[in-house]
Amino acid sequence: MRVIVDTSIWSLALRRGGGGETPAVRELRSLISDDRVQMIGAVRQEILSGVREEKQFRELEARLGAFPDLCLEAEDHVAAARYFNMCRAKGIQGSNTDFLICAAAARRKMEIFTTDKDFDRYSGILPVALHKI
């Protein structure tokens, strides 16, 4: 099963010094070696946003190029908006990117790998599965 990897995991792994040997980084390496990592464009954008130096940007862009984007469709964006509304009705706030990740994962029966605790709250309302180490 493919796993959508959230920005929080990529950030740990891509920190200067390689993110150390945290369980999350080890699990990401395992998912990569098993060819199970799935990227979506919004996560790629978040990872690349804020990189100050052009050389670093190009290097990171090239490294992430090993992970093609999942093609999203109008149905994914509509579901993301629906998920936003469902969660908001329950008093749970989230970002558009988070709900797009949820929608893409739910429609394709993929898990989400994240350290972002917001996803724990979403998973209580939405039909999403979180990847556990």
Buried (B, 14 or more C-beta within 10 A) or exposed (E): EBBBBBBBBBEBBBEEEEBEEBEBBBBBBEBBEEEBBBBBEBBBEBBEEEBEEEEEBEEBEEEBEEBEEBEBEEEBBEBBBEBBEBBEEEEBEBEEBBBBBBBBBBBEEBBBBBEBEBBEBBBEBBEBBBBEE
